[in-house]
């Protein structure tokens, strides 16, 4: 069994992210972002842009609103 890990997305990962977004099987579930939009998200302290991987990349996740204290408090209970 492979362990699942999350790591911060790097600019070098964005080709993978864009490829995943524009894949026909995924497009119906997401609103694709531009390369520049993803790059801005990586630099934004209010957003966690993460790569999901086992031995290889298997996806990505974007969590927004990290600086919202109300949201953080909700997750603490």
ZAMARGU-4260 file (C-alpha; in steps of 0.2 Angstrom, whole numbers, plus 5000, padded with zeros to 4 digits):
<rodrens>
0) 5000/5000/5000 | 5007/5017/4995 | 5006/5032/5007 | 4997/5047/5002 | 5006/5064/5004
5) 5003/5082/5001 | 5016/5095/4997 | 5016/5113/4992 | 5014/5115/4973 | 5029/5122/4965
10) 5030/5132/4948 | 5037/5116/4940 | 5021/5107/4945 | 5010/5119/4935 | 5011/5109/4918
15) 5004/5094/4928 | 4990/5104/4936 | 4985/5112/4919 | 4985/5095/4911 | 4974/5088/4924
20) 4962/5103/4923 | 4960/5102/4905 | 4958/5083/4904 | 4941/5079/4897 | 4937/5068/4911
25) 4940/5082/4924 | 4933/5098/4915 | 4915/5095/4919 | 4919/5096/4938 | 4931/5111/4939
30) 4933/5129/4933 | 4950/5129/4925 | 4962/5142/4930 | 4976/5150/4919 | 4994/5147/4922
35) 4996/5164/4930 | 4981/5162/4941 | 4989/5146/4948 | 5005/5155/4950 | 4997/5169/4960
40) 4988/5156/4971 | 5005/5148/4975 | 5011/5164/4981 | 4995/5169/4991 | 4997/5166/5010
45) 4978/5164/5011 | 4978/5149/4999 | 4986/5132/5001 | 4989/5125/4983 | 4995/5107/4986
50) 5000/5092/4975 | 4993/5075/4981 | 5005/5061/4977 | 5010/5043/4981 | 5025/5038/4972
55) 5019/5049/4958 | 5008/5064/4957 | 4989/5059/4957 | 4981/5076/4959 | 4980/5093/4967
60) 4970/5102/4980 | 4967/5121/4982 | 4961/5127/5000 | 4957/5145/5001 | 4952/5156/5016
65) 4967/5151/5027 | 4968/5168/5035 | 4949/5168/5040 | 4949/5166/5058 | 4930/5161/5059
70) 4934/5147/5047 | 4948/5141/5057 | 4938/5141/5073 | 4925/5131/5064 | 4937/5117/5060
75) 4944/5117/5078 | 4928/5111/5086
</rodrens>
